[in-house]
Amino acid sequence: MKKNILVFLIMLFVSTSISFAQSETKQKGKITYKLKMAEAHHLLLGDKNYRAALNIYRELLTDFTNDAMINYRIGECYLALNSPELAVEYFQNARKLKDKPIVPELHYNLGIAYHKNLQLDLAIESLEKFKATAKKSVLNTYNVSKALNQVNYAKKMKEHPVNVEIEILSENINSRGADYAPSITADGKTMIFTSRRSDTKGGGIDKAGDYKYFEDIYLSTWDSTLNNWGKAYPIEGNINTEGHDASLSISPDGNEIYIYRNDGSIYIGDIFVSKKRETSGKWSTPKPLDKTINTSYYESSASLSADGNKLFFVSERKEKKTGAQGKGDIYVVEKISKSQWGEPKNLGPIINTPEDEIAVFIHPDGKTLFFSSKGHLSMGGYDVFMSKFNDADSTWSIPQNLGYPINTVNDDIHFILSLDGKTAYYSNELKEGMGERDIYKINMSNYPVLTDGVAINLSILKGEIKSNEQTPIVADFIFKDNTGKEVAKTTSNTDGEYFITLKGGFAYSVSIQAEGYQSKTISIDLGVGKNSIHTQIENIVLEN
């Protein structure tokens, strides 16, 4: 009897110990769960370090496989990392593991993931379900109507694609990192772009931002023998630093580069310019543009007209006197002297919307504007739009969406077009890409967006203007057609170089004036290219 009582007591002690140990382990597991979830949540929403957050959630998932919230958060991470297929998978898991949505916005985010994954009918179904079931307070947080409009528009655009061919550029340009913001010279021989690859200057990672490599500017030249872009390399000179250095554009003549800098202290999102040194070919230390352009608000994206007289740029300035329409607006500023810009003008509500307009590009024809927007009707995110300037009434046309497959459900940005209108480049983040964001080439031969099917035959006219003593001259050029109408004007730089694009196959009367020199009028017959862009060099001498 005593033996049985002893056995019973031992078993009771062991059972209690095991139960206590299990309870303690369970309690520790709950504490670990809460701590890890809090840490990952801060990384996801606070730091926006999506990869770090994803690693923690995936680690937790091994022990909490059927946890709906973990699955939902993983879906959020993949959506932020532009992996919609995986986002759909984990959002669906979260939906199946709970009778009710784990969070009120589950069906909305699932709809967005379906949209980005081109499951457009399922996207509509999920968004409509969110619209029908979510409380009014939740609905007010999300623009469901806009999301549904974009999905329906995406369906429409996919059914009527434009006639283009799109291919990713080779590893000479693209890398495993993000590559974007391409810009080419008017002759099509030089390309610059921004990259966040491992060999950027200093090799640093932006730990205060998105935990990716800092931006640097790279340059590539066209190899006419291989008919391809050569291996890109960090641009030479004093442009790249160990911080962020992003290219906005290269001038049509290839002598200036516009740069975006944001050091968080002195320069809070400003536009800089660097000029090529004539002797070495290297680039000068970038200098900020006039205070009429750079303000205390963010300024980004800049594109110079081929004649050098106008600069189109994006600014987030809010002053009513500037005509600000929304977040980022497109402005134009004209030169009022050899080195000074005037007051910027907002392009107005036809172009700008309450949402963001970014990545502006003025074609060398001086009349066709390309930009990306979230405010005009798009297939999702940023789409590329085109507007044309009407000389008769000095207005811009209603922006035209460039269509699918140029535009997609992703962010389609940094669109630029060659002088002849046959080749375009832009950046996108697609499944077949090499890295996070890549640069793509678009064959526009069968989609003549510049002149509705009529070739414009733009040619390049450039050269040097010097004195008898071979001193470079800063001079004003005025071009007139055979009717005497002024069609263009430009000014040579301090090195005496001038550059302009005009319709080829015509004769022009050119009036040249410079302080301290005799005025001169010459006639130029500008040729036109057949299979390539025609470049004509005319060197000029002015008498004292």
Secondary structure, DSSP 8 states (H G I E B T S, - for coil): -HHHHHHHHHHHHHHHHHHHHHHHHHHHHHHHHHHHHHHHHIIIIII--HHHHHHHHHHHHTT-TT-HHHHHHHHHHHHHTT-HHHHHHHHHHHHHH-SS-SSTTHHHHHHHHHHHTT-HHHHHHHHHHHHHHS-HHHHTTS-HHHHHHHHHHHHHHHHS--S-EEEE--TTT--SSEEEEEEE-TTS-EEEEEEE-TTSGGG-B-TTTTSSB--EEEEEEEETTTTEE---EE-SBS---SS--EEEEE-TTSSEEEEEE--SSS-SSEEEEEEB-TTT--B---EE--TTT--SS-EEEEEE-TTSSEEEEEE----GGGT--SSSEEEEEEBSSSS-B---EE--TTT--SS-EEEEEE-TTSSEEEEEESSS--SSS-EEEEEEEETTTTEE---EE--TTTS-SS--EEEEE-TTSSEEEEEE--TT-SSSSEEEEEE-TT--TTTTTS---EEEEEEEEEETT--B---EEEEE-TTS-EEEEEE--TTSEEEEEEESSEEEEEEEE-TTS--EEEEEEE---SSS--EEE--EEE--
